[in-house]
Amino acid sequence: MRLFRKDLPHDYATPLSHTLRLSLVACVLGLAGCATYAPLPVGERQGAKDVSQLSVDTSTMPLPALRAHQFDLSHGTDVTDVAILAVANSPDLKVMRDQLGVARAQAFQAGLLPDPQISINQEYLTHPIPGYRTASAYGISEDVTSLLLRSTRKAAANAQADQVNLDLLWTEWQTIAQARQLFNRIVSLREQQRQFSTEQAKLAPVDGYVRKALQEGNLTFDAASAGLNAYADATKRLSDCTVQWHQAEHDLRVLLGLAPDAPLDLIGKPFQASPTPDQVEIALASLPQRRPDLLALQAGYKSQEITLRGAIRAQFPALTVGVDRQSDNSGVTSHGINIGVTLPLFDRNRGNIAIEKATRQQLKDDYENRVLTTRNDIHQLMLDQATLTKQFEQSQTQSKRLDEARRAAESAWQKGLLDWPTYLSIRANALSADVDYIAARDQQSQQAIALEALLGSTDLQPSPASTFKP
């Protein structure tokens, strides 16, 4: 391909050649830093077949108690191990960490300088004329307004990235609470399942005795209904409890990223926490400086404040500045500057300013409502905790008493000293007391977990004082 015609004077080609070289250099510089594409195939995650296949770096855990825990699954998985595994392997948390990567990339993008614009123009003669040449013009310009708003864009994007990071931390706290609750529920349901299974086995002989007496005509259906219903009720309660147990184990496997058939070797006691009123008051006083969801709202408010300031700055005329060099057909060259200004007659960015002000007000109210709701929730949980503690102690005492009565009744029944209706009544009362005791213990534990999560955990180190003042 020819760059200039042979029948034209050499000066016809000079501007064109110079421009092409300039364009080539610009293209090479622009392409030097370009990213390259690499495929990322979508996989089919099967989940770990066993918790022993999961690796965890406890130094990355969000709570000091988890970081200090001796993580060893060789002897089973306790409630703290479950919490650690949930934070490290929860599929939902992995998605949120990807979102944090997106937010950090957006913050990086907001801090980049706008690219300058290069303009190149060539005007060719339709018919060659001696003494005249191809006219050319080339220049470079920069969006000054974008440069002036860069600092606000960058600061707002960094604050948004901080908000996403704090939202992730808050979700990790909630995941820890969820893991503890599921652990406690599974332990309670397993204990109830053993209770109902034992009760079913103990009632089987009574059920056989009643059915035989009914067949022989020694009992009427009215008289035998209590005996028949006792065994059927125990069987139904065992079935219902087993279904709930399977559901709880399913939920825990999903939370830990385990395969559906992965075994759950849970050991140890359920999670327990009993903060004193003084500890609660101390935690409440520093709550806005410690709890990630409140800190996240503060970061969001800070980002919105910066965005509003940027919108106010953007109401001033948009400015573009550049320099150029031109050569006309007669070979006369010139150079100069060009300035582009947007006249602020109609828009003046008033719509965006109104939107950003309304958004700031919404975030302010959201933060204040969250703080108020949190304080009320904690107050209610403290009242409930005192009530549940008394209920638990009463249920425990009643369960022990009726367990003794059941053992005595079973011995008397086997010796023929007690009629079966009375025996069944005593067993039913004892079973109800045992179930109430387990339920009271589970409810007390669930309330303690909820209180711990709302307080931001009493073992947390305070965060630096916030300067957020809506």
Secondary structure, DSSP 8 states (H G I E B T S, - for coil): --SS-TTS-HHHHHHHHHHHHHHHHHHHHHHHT--------------BSSGGG----GGG-SSHHHHTS----TT-B-HHHHHHHHHHH-HHHHHHHHHHHHHHHHHHHHTS----EEEEEEE--SS--TT---EEEEEEEEEHHHHHTHHHHHHHHHHHHHHHHHHHHHHHHHHHHHHHHHHHHHHHHHHHHHHHHHHHHHHHHHHHHHHHHHHTTSS-HHHHHHHHHHHHHHHHHHHHHHHHHHHHHHHHHHHHTB-TT----B-S--------HHHHHHHHHTHHHH-HHHHHHHHHHHHHHHHHHHHHHTTS--EEEEEEEEE-TTS-EEEEEEEEE---SS-TTHHHHHHHHHHHHHHHHHHHHHHHHHHHHHHHHHHHHHHHHHHHHHHHHHHHHHHHHHHHHHHHHHTT-S-HHHHHHHHHHHHHHHHHHHHHHHHHHHHHHHHHHHHT-TT-----------
